[in-house]
Amino acid sequence: MLSSLFVLLLAACALISDLLTDKISNAISLCGALAGFSLAAGGAVLCGSSFPDAALRALAAVLFALAGAAVPFAFGFPLFRFRMIGAGDVKLLMAVGVLTGPIQILKFMAVSIAFGGVIAALLMIFVTGVRPRLIRFASYIKMAEMTGSAPPYRDSKEAEFHFTVPVFMAAVLLFAGCF
């Protein structure tokens, strides 16, 4: 429960930073990751009785937290490479992964992406139009196949939204115990 509170606070800080400055401060993600490592190691030490046992538990907890960070990096780096999400979004999800662990971050990312898909669909329907967006996407794929490169997919600010919004929405559901 404590880690989900930290995820909610982390997501709220990231959302505010992103909305105000158009970027997620590295300090926010770093603080979230450090909190995650502290919770993991501290909780493991409190459970251990003797020094070697407590140290081994803390090491296992830190490795588990690192695995939680590796999952969003593995999924997020290709999306960053195609400039579909920002580096700050990947670092934020890595910090959430440290707080939640590898299994829970997969669920968290799935919920975030689902919320993002709903937001993107609403933008496509009400702002950019479905047909122009699908034509733009098809021409992007065709150009990427022909050139063998993947330039940024973005074409206008009107079709963009802050990914921290669906991340925050997922954090609220996590805190509420929905997954």
N, C-alpha and C positions, 0 to 999 in steps of 0.2 A: 504494500500500500504506500509506503514511503517513497519508493522509487517512482510510482505513478504520479505522486504529488510533484516530485522533482521534474518529471517529464512534462507535466502540465505547466509548471512555472517556466521551464526552459522554452517550451513552445510559445507561451505568451510573450516572453521577452523577445524571442526571435521574430514573432509576428509584428510586435511594435517596432522593433528595429527595422525590419524589412519595409513596413508601410511608411515609416518616416524617412528612411535613407535609401531605399531601394537595394539594400544589401543587409546581410546578416553578419553582425560583428563576430569576428573570430573569438573575441573574449567570451561571448555568450556560449558558443559551442565548446570552448575550452573549459569554461566553468561547469557546464553540464557533464562533460566527460570526466573531469576531476571529481565531481560529486559522485558520479557513478562508480569510479574506481575506489573512492573512499568508502562508499556504502558497501561495495562488494568485499573489500579487504577487511573493513571494520566489522562487518557482520560475521565474516568467517573467523576472525580472531576471537570474537566474543563467544563463539560456539566451541572453540577448541579449549582443551583443559591444560595441556602442557605446551611448552614452547615449540618443540618440533611439530606437534600436531597442529597447532594454531598457524604456524608459518606455512605448512603445506596446504592447509585449508585456504589461507589468504592467497597463496600462489594460484591455486585452482580457481578461486573466485576471480582473480585478475585475468587469468587466461580465458575464462568464460566471458568476462566483460570485453576482452579483446576480440573474441569470436563474434560478439554482438556488434562490434564496430566494423568487422570485416564484411559482414553480410551487406549492409547498405553501400559500402565502398564497392563491392563486386557488382552490385546491381546499378548503383548510381553513377559510377565512372563512365560507362558507355553513354548514358543519357547526358552527362555533362559534356562528353566529347562531341556529341551531336548538338550541343548547346540547347538541349530541350529543358534542362534544369541548370541552375547555377551551382557553382562550387560551394557556396554557403549552404545550399539545400542539402548537398551530400554530406557536408561536415555536420550539419544539424542532425541529420538522420544517423550519422555515426555516433554522435553524442547520445542520442536516444537509445541506440543499440548498446552502448556501454551500460546505460541505466537498466535496460530491459533484458538483455541477453539475446542470443541468436534466434531462438524460436519466436519469442514475443515480438522482436523487431520485424520478422517476416509478416506477422499478422498486422502489425502497426503500419508497415509500408503498404500492404494490400488495402487496408482501410483508407489510408491517405490517398492512394492512387484512385480508389473508387470515388472518393469525394472530389478529387481533382477531375476525374472524368465527367462527373455530373456538372461541375462548374464549367468545364470546357464545352460540354454539350449545350449548356444554357447560353454561353457566350456565342457559340456557333449559330444557334437558332435566333437569338435576339440581337446580336451585334454584327457579326461578319457575314452571316448567311451560310447555309449548309452547302449549297452548290459551289460557290466560289472557294470555300475552304477545301472541299474535296478535290476540286480542280487543281488548287495550289499544291495540295499534298501529292497528288498523282504526278504532277510535273516535277516536283522535288525528287520523288523516288526515281523517276525516269532519268533525270539529270544526274543523280548520284550513281545510277547504274552505268550511264554512258561515260562519265568522267572518272569513275572509280574513287571519287572523293565525296566527303560529306560536309559541305559548307553549312553555316548556321541555318536552321530551319526558319527562324523568326523572319517575319516580313513587315510587321507593323505592331506598334504598341497596343492598338485596340484589341488585338487577339490574345494578349498576354494577361496573366494574373499571377499573383504572388503564391507560390506553392506553400508558403507558410500558413496560408488560410486552411487548406485541407489538412495539413499537419496538425494545426491547432485543433481542428474538429476531431481528428483521430485521438489527440491527447485527451480531449474532454471525454470521449467514449472510454478510453483506457482508464482514466481516473474514476469514471462511473462504474467500472467493473464489467463493461459490456463484452470485453474479450480478454 
